[in-house]
């Protein structure tokens, strides 16, 4: 099982230490690749990871931080093509709706509980695995479409297809 790559962004050192300890004890294998006390430092690292193709899987992000707060930074990350998943970790319950408006995967409240973190990591793992499964290598290109029709399988060369159109419960293939 591959380990999830996690980044911790929280201005409180003890909160990051607690999170790191819980991640090491989690049911889903997880590696903390970096920790930051502010969003701007984390953004600089993210820019570097994007260039090298080593983007982390998930960012555990506090909301109330000096400078750019976690919510502002999450809005910036949501605009990126290949942004890591965001899980907010905060002592404030009143930002939950805003968190999901910026496509956060989850919203954890402090003090963290191991069971709740395990549930979140399982969802992160499922999302990461699903994204990896749909990635297709550019060198692999299908040359035909296989269609189940009346108990048999038809092979239709892709170059023969003019268009596809959904019609209720069926797909019309114009060749």
C-alpha positions as CSV (number, residue, x, y, z in Angstrom):
1,X,0.0,0.0,0.0
2,X,1.5,3.4,-1.0
3,X,1.7,6.0,1.7
4,X,-0.3,9.2,1.4
5,X,1.9,12.3,1.2
6,X,0.6,14.9,3.6
7,X,1.5,18.6,4.3
8,X,0.6,20.3,7.6
9,X,-0.1,24.0,7.6
10,X,-0.8,25.5,11.1
11,X,0.7,28.4,12.9
12,X,0.7,26.5,16.2
13,X,3.7,24.2,16.6
14,X,1.9,21.9,19.1
15,X,-1.1,21.5,16.8
16,X,1.3,20.3,14.0
17,X,3.1,18.0,16.5
18,X,-0.3,16.5,17.5
19,X,-1.3,16.0,13.9
20,X,2.0,14.4,13.0
21,X,1.6,12.0,15.9
22,X,-1.9,11.0,14.9
23,X,-0.9,10.6,11.3
24,X,1.9,8.2,12.3
25,X,-0.7,6.1,14.3
26,X,-3.3,6.2,11.6
27,X,-4.9,3.1,9.9
28,X,-4.0,4.5,6.5
29,X,-0.2,4.8,6.0
30,X,0.7,8.4,5.8
31,X,4.0,10.4,5.4
32,X,4.3,14.0,6.5
33,X,6.5,15.5,3.7
34,X,6.5,19.1,5.1
35,X,5.2,21.4,7.8
36,X,4.6,25.1,7.6
37,X,3.5,27.8,10.1
38,X,2.0,30.0,7.4
39,X,0.2,29.7,4.0
40,X,2.8,31.7,2.0
41,X,5.6,29.3,2.9
42,X,3.4,26.4,2.0
43,X,2.5,28.0,-1.3
44,X,6.2,28.4,-2.2
45,X,6.8,24.7,-1.5
46,X,3.7,23.8,-3.5
47,X,5.0,25.8,-6.5
48,X,8.3,23.8,-6.3
49,X,6.4,20.4,-6.0
50,X,4.3,21.4,-9.1
51,X,7.5,21.9,-11.1
52,X,9.0,18.6,-10.1
53,X,5.7,16.6,-10.3
54,X,5.9,15.6,-6.7
55,X,2.7,17.2,-5.5
56,X,1.5,16.0,-2.1
57,X,-1.8,14.1,-1.8
58,X,-3.4,16.2,1.0
59,X,-2.9,19.4,2.9
60,X,-4.1,19.6,6.5
61,X,-4.8,23.3,6.8
62,X,-5.7,25.5,9.8
63,X,-8.0,28.4,9.1
64,X,-7.0,31.1,11.6
65,X,-3.4,32.0,10.8
66,X,-1.5,35.3,10.5
67,X,-1.1,36.8,7.0
68,X,-3.1,34.8,4.4
69,X,-5.5,32.7,6.3
70,X,-6.3,29.1,5.5
71,X,-9.6,29.9,3.8
72,X,-8.0,32.4,1.5
73,X,-5.2,30.0,0.5
74,X,-7.6,27.2,-0.1
75,X,-9.5,29.5,-2.5
76,X,-6.2,30.1,-4.4
77,X,-5.4,26.3,-4.5
78,X,-8.9,25.5,-5.8
79,X,-8.0,27.4,-9.0
80,X,-5.0,25.1,-9.7
81,X,-5.1,22.2,-12.1
82,X,-3.5,19.6,-9.9
83,X,-4.0,20.9,-6.4
84,X,-3.7,18.5,-3.4
85,X,-6.9,17.7,-1.5
86,X,-7.6,20.1,1.4
87,X,-8.7,19.0,4.9
88,X,-9.3,21.9,7.3
89,X,-8.2,21.3,10.8
90,X,-9.5,24.1,13.1
91,X,-10.8,25.0,16.5
92,X,-13.6,27.0,14.9
93,X,-16.8,25.2,13.9
94,X,-18.3,28.3,12.2
95,X,-16.3,28.1,9.0
96,X,-17.5,24.6,7.9
97,X,-19.9,25.9,5.2
98,X,-17.2,28.1,3.7
99,X,-14.8,25.2,3.8
100,X,-17.0,23.1,1.5
101,X,-17.6,26.0,-0.8
102,X,-13.8,25.9,-1.6
103,X,-14.1,22.1,-2.2
104,X,-12.5,20.9,1.0
105,X,-12.6,17.2,1.4
106,X,-13.3,17.4,5.1
107,X,-13.5,19.7,8.1
108,X,-11.9,18.5,11.4
109,X,-12.3,20.3,14.7
110,X,-9.6,20.4,17.4
111,X,-8.9,18.6,19.6
112,X,-8.5,15.9,17.0
113,X,-9.6,12.3,17.6
114,X,-7.8,9.4,16.0
115,X,-11.0,7.7,14.9
116,X,-12.2,10.8,13.0
117,X,-8.8,11.3,11.4
118,X,-8.8,7.7,10.3
119,X,-12.2,8.2,8.5
120,X,-10.8,11.3,6.8
121,X,-7.7,9.5,5.7
122,X,-9.7,6.7,4.2
123,X,-11.7,9.2,2.1
124,X,-8.4,10.8,1.0
125,X,-7.0,7.4,0.0
126,X,-10.1,6.6,-1.9
127,X,-10.0,9.9,-3.8
128,X,-6.3,9.5,-4.5
129,X,-6.7,5.9,-5.7
130,X,-9.7,6.9,-7.9
131,X,-7.7,9.8,-9.5
132,X,-4.8,7.5,-10.2
133,X,-7.1,4.9,-11.8
134,X,-8.5,7.3,-14.3
135,X,-5.1,8.7,-15.4
136,X,-4.3,7.3,-18.8
137,X,-0.8,7.2,-20.1
138,X,-0.4,9.4,-23.2
139,X,1.2,6.5,-25.1
140,X,-1.8,4.3,-24.7
141,X,-4.5,5.3,-27.2
142,X,-7.5,3.1,-28.0
143,X,-7.9,2.4,-31.7
144,X,-11.4,1.0,-31.4
145,X,-14.5,1.2,-29.4
146,X,-15.9,-2.1,-28.1
147,X,-19.7,-2.1,-28.0
148,X,-22.0,-4.8,-26.4
149,X,-24.9,-5.3,-28.7
150,X,-27.5,-8.0,-28.6
151,X,-25.3,-10.4,-26.6
152,X,-22.3,-9.9,-28.9
153,X,-19.4,-7.5,-29.0
154,X,-18.8,-5.1,-31.9
155,X,-15.5,-3.5,-32.6
156,X,-15.8,0.0,-34.2
157,X,-12.6,1.7,-35.3
158,X,-12.2,5.1,-33.7
159,X,-11.4,6.8,-37.0
160,X,-14.8,5.6,-38.4
161,X,-16.8,7.4,-35.6
162,X,-18.3,10.7,-36.6
163,X,-20.0,11.4,-33.3
164,X,-21.7,9.9,-30.3
165,X,-25.1,11.1,-29.0
166,X,-26.9,10.0,-25.8
167,X,-30.6,9.1,-26.4
168,X,-32.4,8.3,-23.2
169,X,-30.8,4.9,-22.0
170,X,-28.9,4.4,-25.2
171,X,-25.9,5.9,-27.1
172,X,-26.1,6.5,-30.8
173,X,-22.8,6.0,-32.7
174,X,-22.7,7.7,-36.1
175,X,-20.1,6.1,-38.3
